[in-house]
Amino acid sequence: MKALTAYEWTAVAAELDAQGSVVLEGLLSADECAQASQWFDDDARFRSHVVMARHGFGRGDYKYFANPLPELVSGLRGSLYARLVPVANRWNAALDSRVRYPTSHAAFLDRCHEAGQTKPTPLILRYGEGDYNCLHQDLYGEHVFPIQVAVLLSEPGRDFTGGELVLTEQRPRMQSRAEVVPLRQGDGVAFAVSHRPVQGTRGAYRVTMRHGVSRVRSGRRHTLGLIFHDAL
């Protein structure tokens, strides 16, 4: 795992504020990506297996990790939370929300668990040829951390083609804006879970965000998803 001190977090925060997403290049090494991809076939690591076509979510599979999380996943989740929490609190202040997030991820999980959100949400997604993920938001209960991170575990062009991460943004009284986020193996992308503030002429206003994955043209694509709130 790349040391998080290697990133310029002031610039990361500025990009999140401006675009609602930011790429963290080289977050995981190729070896770590290969290891995480192999976990998908070890059912003992997971609490739930979702076949997307059965629920109208798209095509492909994903599995939610069971506790205890792999050290790589839990360590990355906690470290990233600590870096992103100032942005999350600033976003809530801009949107006139009274919710503030504690500085440590453990303390935030305590808040989730007290509200009955006790199921871990980190997951691995696997897509094959023709698979895709419909636009959605990862909301699992009352307590929602407004930023999440996805890490691409496969190499575009070598392991798969197509399968781009797509983000959409709906501003009030405007048509939706779509953005395709280019990633290489090991790159992470932090992005808004459901809403973010955008500065307008009369102050900040709320923008609705969704994300999905375009159709995989060939090969197989694996992704590690890091959602910071737990689920009911």
C-alpha positions in Angstrom: 0.0 0.0 0.0 1.3 3.4 -0.9 2.0 5.6 2.0 -0.8 8.1 2.3 1.7 10.8 3.2 2.8 10.6 -0.4 -0.4 12.4 -1.5 -0.9 16.1 -1.4 -4.1 16.1 0.6 -4.7 19.8 0.2 -4.9 19.2 -3.5 -7.0 16.0 -3.1 -9.5 18.0 -1.0 -9.6 20.8 -3.6 -10.3 18.3 -6.4 -13.0 16.6 -4.3 -14.6 20.0 -3.7 -14.4 21.0 -7.4 -15.4 17.7 -9.1 -16.9 15.4 -6.5 -14.1 12.9 -7.2 -10.4 12.5 -7.2 -8.0 9.8 -8.3 -5.4 8.5 -5.9 -2.8 7.0 -8.2 -1.0 3.8 -7.2 -2.9 3.3 -3.9 -2.2 -0.5 -4.0 0.7 -2.4 -5.6 0.2 -4.9 -8.3 0.9 -7.7 -5.8 -1.7 -6.4 -3.4 -4.3 -6.1 -6.2 -3.6 -9.7 -7.3 -4.0 -10.9 -3.7 -7.3 -9.0 -3.2 -8.7 -10.3 -6.5 -8.0 -13.9 -5.4 -10.0 -13.4 -2.2 -13.2 -13.3 -4.2 -13.2 -17.1 -4.6 -12.7 -17.7 -0.8 -16.3 -17.6 0.5 -15.2 -17.9 4.1 -14.0 -14.2 3.9 -17.5 -12.9 3.1 -20.9 -12.4 4.7 -23.0 -12.0 1.6 -22.8 -12.7 -2.1 -25.0 -10.6 -4.5 -25.7 -11.6 -8.1 -26.7 -8.2 -9.5 -29.0 -9.5 -12.3 -31.3 -11.0 -9.7 -32.0 -7.6 -8.2 -32.0 -5.4 -11.3 -28.7 -3.8 -10.3 -26.9 -4.7 -13.6 -24.8 -7.8 -14.3 -21.9 -9.2 -12.3 -21.3 -10.2 -8.7 -20.1 -8.7 -5.6 -19.4 -9.9 -2.1 -19.4 -8.1 1.2 -16.5 -9.0 3.6 -17.3 -10.5 7.0 -15.6 -9.4 10.2 -12.8 -9.5 10.9 -11.8 -7.6 7.7 -8.5 -8.5 6.0 -5.7 -6.3 7.5 -5.2 -4.6 4.1 -8.8 -3.6 3.9 -9.3 -2.5 7.5 -6.0 -0.6 7.5 -6.8 1.2 4.3 -10.3 2.0 5.4 -9.3 3.6 8.7 -6.4 5.5 7.2 -8.4 6.9 4.3 -11.2 7.9 6.6 -8.8 10.0 8.8 -7.7 11.9 5.7 -11.2 12.4 4.3 -13.1 13.3 7.4 -12.2 17.1 7.3 -13.7 17.2 3.8 -16.8 15.4 4.9 -17.3 17.8 7.9 -16.8 20.8 5.6 -19.4 19.5 3.1 -21.9 19.0 5.9 -21.3 22.5 7.2 -21.8 23.9 3.7 -25.1 22.0 3.3 -26.4 23.2 6.8 -26.3 19.7 8.2 -25.6 19.5 11.9 -24.0 16.0 11.5 -20.2 16.0 12.2 -18.0 13.0 12.0 -15.4 12.0 14.6 -11.8 12.1 13.8 -11.3 8.3 14.1 -13.0 5.7 12.0 -13.5 3.5 15.1 -15.5 6.2 16.8 -17.7 6.6 13.7 -18.3 2.8 13.5 -19.4 3.0 17.1 -22.0 5.5 16.1 -23.1 3.2 13.3 -23.3 0.2 15.5 -25.3 2.0 18.2 -27.9 2.7 15.5 -28.0 -1.0 14.4 -25.7 -0.6 11.4 -23.4 -3.5 12.3 -22.7 -5.2 9.0 -19.4 -4.4 7.3 -19.7 -2.8 3.9 -16.3 -3.2 2.2 -16.7 -5.4 -0.8 -15.1 -6.9 -3.9 -16.9 -6.7 -7.2 -16.3 -9.0 -10.2 -17.4 -8.3 -13.8 -17.1 -10.5 -16.8 -17.8 -9.9 -20.5 -21.1 -8.1 -20.9 -21.4 -7.2 -17.2 -22.1 -3.7 -15.9 -23.3 -1.8 -12.8 -26.4 0.5 -13.0 -26.1 4.0 -11.6 -26.7 3.9 -7.8 -25.8 5.2 -4.4 -24.4 3.2 -1.5 -26.7 4.1 1.3 -27.1 1.5 4.1 -28.9 3.3 7.0 -29.3 6.5 8.8 -25.6 7.1 9.2 -23.8 7.8 6.0 -20.2 9.0 5.5 -20.4 11.2 2.3 -17.3 9.9 0.5 -16.3 6.4 -0.5 -13.3 4.9 -2.3 -13.0 2.3 -5.0 -9.7 0.7 -6.0 -9.3 -1.0 -9.4 -7.6 -4.4 -8.9 -7.3 -5.3 -12.6 -5.3 -3.7 -15.4 -7.4 -2.1 -18.3 -6.3 -3.3 -21.7 -4.6 -6.4 -20.3 -7.3 -8.0 -18.0 -10.4 -6.4 -19.5 -11.7 -3.8 -21.9 -14.6 -1.4 -21.4 -15.8 -1.3 -17.8 -15.2 2.3 -17.1 -16.2 3.9 -13.8 -19.0 6.4 -14.6 -20.1 9.3 -12.2 -23.2 11.4 -12.8 -24.1 14.7 -11.2 -27.6 16.2 -11.1 -27.7 19.9 -10.3 -31.1 21.6 -9.6 -33.0 22.6 -12.8 -30.1 21.3 -15.0 -29.6 18.2 -17.0 -27.3 15.5 -15.6 -23.6 15.6 -16.2 -21.6 12.4 -16.7 -17.9 11.8 -16.2 -15.8 8.8 -17.0 -12.9 8.3 -14.6 -9.8 6.7 -16.1 -8.0 4.3 -13.8 -5.1 2.0 -13.9 -4.5 -1.1 -11.8 -4.0 -0.1 -8.1 -5.5 3.4 -8.6 -8.1 4.5 -6.1 -10.8 7.0 -6.7 -12.6 8.9 -3.9 -16.0 10.2 -4.8 -19.2 11.4 -3.3 -21.7 8.7 -2.1 -24.9 10.6 -2.7 -24.6 14.4 -2.3 -22.0 17.1 -2.2 -22.1 20.9 -2.0 -21.4 23.1 -5.1 -20.7 26.8 -4.6 -23.2 29.0 -6.5 -23.7 32.8 -6.7 -26.0 32.6 -3.7 -24.0 30.2 -1.6 -23.6 26.4 -1.6 -26.3 24.1 -3.0 -26.8 20.4 -2.9 -25.9 18.2 -5.9 -27.0 14.6 -6.3 -24.3 12.1 -7.3 -24.6 8.5 -8.6 -22.0 6.0 -9.8 -21.9 2.9 -12.0 -19.7 0.9 -14.3 -20.1 0.7 -18.1 -20.3 -2.6 -20.0 -17.2 -4.8 -19.9 -16.3 -5.6 -23.5 -14.0 -8.4 -22.7 -12.1 -10.1 -19.9 -12.7 -9.8 -16.2 -12.6 -6.7 -13.9 -12.2 -6.8 -10.1 -12.7 -3.8 -7.8 -12.3 -3.2 -4.1 -15.0 -1.0 -2.7 -14.4 0.9 0.6 -17.5 2.3 2.2 -16.9 3.9 5.5 -20.3 3.4 7.2 -21.6 0.0 8.1 -25.0 -1.4 7.1 -28.2 -2.4 8.9 
